[in-house]
């Protein structure tokens, strides 16, 4: 019973053969993609390919992922973009055509016509299938994951059958290829259908060629046997190409040396310290390929068998050359910038990098240095240079340099030798040796050397260095326009030199630790200068320039603090001296002055002007001791006070407080946080009235008895309305502006403007609270001591990474200017590598201009190393292009620096004998100059004149020099030097170029297939013989209509 129930519950699987299988779904997906890309149906004829079009034209690729069951494939459509076509190929499928259907049935598919084209036999740069079959359009099917190749023959045939069915169902005349085996082997099988013709694309890939396939005669036999050609068949057209490779360049052809930092600071001097290095450390050109080509000749013309060959490159009608650039050659400028970016990404502090022991060594005896408990409590985070005297500045070398700068000497000069040795131990144990550190500091702060420094700063700092022509004339810098608005610092200023010096020490002296050491020394130097009131050189005067970097603004702020402190101390000293002189000396007043004072006193009495005061000049005896005028600068024209009639004097006021952009942003944020209500507006006005209060107090002190109207007449003339006049406006004027002279002795009649009479006006409140205090006795609007300590604290709190981040715009600025110093750059074409391509120019100079514009925009953003990474890569690419050009010029022309001078001793052109003078020499050099530019701009160039041209002779000399150099290094026989090359045919002589490294044979003909009654169809076979590789590709067509025997 249980068995019966189990049988009843058994479920039988029903297979529905009407549903689509996975194989049918795969074919349907391929067909759908072909229809979507408009590759189905008959297509109108296209114009024939022009010479070299397959190599120089742009290509378009479309990709889609198609799955066979769970296995993904990538279907790619490769098509050429024709500049002469009115519409792209995919848009022409649905257009109406007027050509005759009978002609269409006779016309062969487009890929067969391209296969027989004779102008694109060996394209220099194209897809491998394009090179082997000459097609301008094709579809490829490959595994989406390269690590899962199709290695099974049955799967390969299944995929080929699938795409054949899809092409047949959609009437697609674009050849389809399926990639099999490993992706690195580049093995494809394919099929092409259309107009009653089927073309099979097959391939043979071996490590070594069979003996019968190592020469042209054997390949012709294979080709004829495949086609079953008869004696009456058309001759086979043959194109042969032999390629010779120059890999080992003579050592004299590359003279670039890596920088020697010790030599820079000792033997050479400081000239290289302020300049970023440039150039490739190794030869950026790895190989030179020279190809001798016999294009499209009959099989009877060439003889190449196992016993004899007349394929000598000297007899080839066409010579071509191409350069193979070294992948990512190491270049100095790019290495400097990359390492600088790496340091910028560090978040470590100086103490974390150098260790606490290093900082403790700076203060071996703190009790001796700190003079009071208050100094101990307020000791800044960055120790003063007086606390570390002897570490660098107290060294013997530094003492001799400071003999002419007494104000720059520390106060503690009685330190014994034992203490000096103890204090110098910290510097000697640092990453930068003291004999290198001191010259760097002298370079950054040249005024410490004395009255005649080696490298003084310029009086004015410009955004770009001075630009001189080859004749020595000064011209406008080519990058002045894009770099003039860059938020950087002046060229060759302190910030500029600091950034370049940090690049040097990072690359040569220890990376992050060296950067921390130098930055720490710079901060110590800045504190020393503040303590001793010595200005910081190389940053310019005046308030902080908000168009420069924040670090440059901070240094300018420090200079402002030093200048204010000097002026304040000097004014205090002069005032004290004047008081002492007034107490000790008596000056008798002259009679003319007394008469003038009497007249002014009587004039005041006649006007009834209140208290009688004699002596408007401030020194008369009629002034009260508490009402004595002080702080007068000069008279304000002929203006007089309204109530007293005394002349109105412009007071000495405090200068506006300098501010950096970070403090300005903080102040703006604080004002915005007060809100927009009445209370917030009142508080905002109070915060902004500090400068107004100071000016009012100075005005009251200089003009006793003055009223608010008098202050407005001087400070804001537009807010004073003359009687009978109109109100000029409510805007604030300038405190330095003055009213026009009033010749009348009577006081002017008028009133304040409307906004000044509003109840609760801030000006009235400030005027009522202001006291007559001269500027020198007022509370300072800008506390230079506090400002300097804030700057020094900000600088001392920066780690080496943060300091380098603030220097990023300046370092990139210096790198771009360093690129512009290479004059060869302005004559080079733009590289095809991923560089920003200008719209209206195709030169490397225009690319550098675009990079400078991007750097200018990026400099106005907060410094971010990740954002600068792309620009650094572009700068590195430009450097590699220029270094590559210098290498080629040195090899072809003999120039050592690529500057266009005479030929040197290392190039190939120096062996030209007596051709170097006169018109012939200039014409010859012009030809070689053109060859250099074409080699750099094109993937492959044709050597004019073939093997007998001037360019070919230079190339032959390069090969000869390389051969001679190899013979000097290797005493083995010359026949053994080509172990890695393809052994030549039995009777072929070895030419001056050596033995060919690669040989290519292209055979094609038109014969009926598969039977003599079929239509004549194109056939093609391409053979490639390389070291360790033999490839034989064939495209053989069959007539599917007339195929009967």
Buried (B, 14 or more C-beta within 10 A) or exposed (E): EEEEEEEEEEEEEEEEEEEEEEBEBBBEBBBBBBBEBBBBEBBBEBEEBBEBBBBBBEBEEBEBEBEBEEBEBBBBBBBBEBEEEEEEBBEBBEEEEEEEEEEBEEBBBBBBBBBBBBBBBBBBBBBEBBBBBBBBBBBBBBBBEEEEBBEEEEBBEBBBBBBBBBBBBBBBBBBBBBBBBEBEBBBBBBBBBBBBBBBBBBBBBEEEBEEEBBBBBBBBEBBBEBBEBEEEBEEBBBBBBBBBBBEEBBEEBBBBEEBEBBEBBEEEEBEBBBBBBBBBBBBBBBBBBBBBBBBBBEBEEBBBBBEEBEBBBBEBEBBBBBBEBBEEBEBBBBBBBBBBBBBBEBEBBBBEBBEEEBBEBBBBEEEEBBEEEEEEEEBEEBBBBBBBBBBBBBBEEBEEBBEEBEEBBBEBEEBEEEBBEBBBBBBEEBBBEBEBBBBBBBBBBBBBBBEEBEBEBEEEBBBBBEBEEEEEEEEEBBBBBBBEBBBBBBBBBBBBBBBBBBBBBBBBBBBBBBBBBBBBBBBBBBBBBBBBBBEBBBBBEEBBBEBBBBBBBBBBBBBBBBBBBBEBEEEEEEEEEEEEEEEEEEEEEEEEEEEBBEEBBEEBEEBEBEEEBBBBBBEBEBBEEEEBBBBBBEBBBBBBBBBBBBBBBBBBBBBEBBBBBEBEEEEEEEBEEBEEEEEBEBBBBEEEBBBBBBBBBBBBBBBBBBBBBBBBBBBBBBBBBBEEEEBBEEEEBEBEEBBEEBEEEEBBEBEBBEBBEEEEBBBBBBBEEBEBBBBBEBEBBBBBEEBBBBBBEBBBEBBBBBBBBBBBBBBBBBBBBBBBEBBBBEBBBBBEEEBBEBEEBEBBBBBBBBBBBBBBEBBEEEBEBEEBEBBBBBBBBBBBBBBBBBBBBBBBBBBBBBEBEEBBEBBBBBBBEEBBEEEEBEEBBEBBBEBBBBBBBBBBBBBBEBBEBBBBBBBBBBBBBBBEBBEEEEEEEEEEBBEEBBEBBEBBEEBBBBBBBBBBBBBBBBBBBBEEEBBBBBBBBBBBBBEEBBBBBBBBBBBEEEBEE
